[in-house]
Amino acid sequence: MAFGFGQGNSMLKSVESNRKQLKKRNSLKENHDRFKDVLDNDKPIFKKVSEEDLEQFKTKFKEKQKIENRKNLILVFSVFLVVFMIFYLVLFVF
C-alpha cells in the first residue's frame, strides 16, 4: 500500500522513465559506426599577429596579473587581520 501513494509512487514513475530512456540510448559501437566516416577537413583560421603586438599584449597581460595579484594579497591580508583582531578581542578583552 505504501507504493501506491506519495513518495513510493514518484519513485516507481522515476524508475519506469529511466527504463524507457535506457531503451533509447545507442551503444558505443553504434555511435562509432555512425561517425567513423566523418572527416574533420575544416582547419581553424587564426589571425596573424606581429611579434611586436604579441609582446605588447604579453606585457599588458603581465601588468594586469600583477595588479590583480596585489589586490588579492591585500584582500587576504586584510581579512586575516580582521579575523585576528576579532579573536584577540574575544579572547583577551571580553
HUGI-V549774 format. One record per residue. N is the residue number from 1. SS is DSSP state (a for helix, b for strand, c for the rest). PHI is phi as a letter, one per 20 degrees, with the letter a starting at -180 (999 if undefined). D_FIRST is the distance of its C-alpha to the first C-alpha in Angstrom with 2 decimals. Layout:
((N:SS:PHI:D_FIRST) (N:SS:PHI:D_FIRST))
//
This chain:
((1:c:999:0.00) (2:a:f:3.79) (3:a:e:5.49) (4:a:e:5.63) (5:c:c:7.47) (6:c:m:10.49) (7:a:f:11.70) (8:a:f:9.27) (9:a:f:10.12) (10:a:f:13.70) (11:a:f:13.84) (12:a:f:13.01) (13:a:f:15.64) (14:a:f:18.00) (15:a:f:17.88) (16:a:f:18.54) (17:a:f:21.38) (18:a:f:22.83) (19:a:f:23.00) (20:a:f:24.76) (21:a:f:27.19) (22:a:f:28.04) (23:a:f:29.25) (24:a:e:31.61) (25:c:f:33.29) (26:c:e:36.75) (27:c:f:37.82) (28:a:f:40.62) (29:a:f:43.04) (30:a:f:42.36) (31:a:f:42.95) (32:a:f:46.10) (33:a:f:47.42) (34:a:f:46.91) (35:a:d:48.97) (36:c:f:51.49) (37:c:e:54.22) (38:c:e:54.01) (39:c:d:56.91) (40:c:e:57.36) (41:c:e:60.80) (42:c:e:60.54) (43:c:d:62.09) (44:c:f:61.73) (45:c:d:64.86) (46:c:d:65.75) (47:c:f:68.20) (48:c:f:71.50) (49:c:c:72.34) (50:c:f:75.66) (51:a:f:76.02) (52:a:f:77.31) (53:a:f:74.29) (54:a:f:72.00) (55:a:f:73.83) (56:a:f:73.71) (57:a:f:69.97) (58:a:f:69.56) (59:a:f:71.68) (60:a:f:69.87) (61:a:f:66.53) (62:a:f:67.78) (63:a:f:69.06) (64:a:f:65.75) (65:a:f:63.99) (66:a:f:66.49) (67:a:f:65.94) (68:a:f:62.15) (69:a:f:62.37) (70:a:f:64.73) (71:a:f:62.37) (72:a:f:59.45) (73:a:f:61.64) (74:a:f:62.75) (75:a:f:59.18) (76:a:f:58.02) (77:a:f:61.11) (78:a:f:60.68) (79:a:f:57.02) (80:a:g:58.10) (81:a:f:60.91) (82:a:f:58.71) (83:a:f:56.20) (84:a:f:59.12) (85:a:f:60.65) (86:a:f:57.42) (87:a:f:57.14) (88:a:f:60.80) (89:a:f:60.45) (90:a:f:57.40) (91:a:f:58.87) (92:a:d:62.53) (93:a:e:63.04) (94:c:e:60.31))
//
